C-alpha cells in the first residue's frame, strides 16, 4: 500500500505514514497523471509547427505586407511563440541593417564603391 499524501510505500496495517506522518488510507498504487499533450495548453502557449515558422519567414519576406505583419505580430499576445519569433526576426533585420551601413560607410570612405569598380572597364 502507498501513502495518498506523499506516495511513499507503507506496510499493510500501518495507521500513519512513516515518511510524512499523514493518516493512512488504502490505495493500491500511486496514481500517475494523464499523458500531456500540447492541446492541453492555453492557446497563447501552444507551440508552433515547423511549417508555421517557414510560412512566417515567407510572409515577412514580402516587402510591404510582411513589414505590416511584422509590426502587428511583434505586439500581438495571442501566441507567445509567434511573438518571440517575430521579435527575433526584428533583431536579425536590425543586425543586417547595421552590417549594410558599415559596409556602405567603408566603401564611401575608401572610394571602393560600385561606380569606381565599373569605371575601370
Buried (B, 14 or more C-beta within 10 A) or exposed (E): BBBBBEBEEBEEEEEEBEEEEEEBEEEEEEEEEEEEEEEEEEEEEBEBEEEBEEEBEEBBEEEEEBEEBBEEBBEEEEBBBBBEBBEEBEEEEEEEEEEEEEEEEEBEEEEEEEEEEEEEE
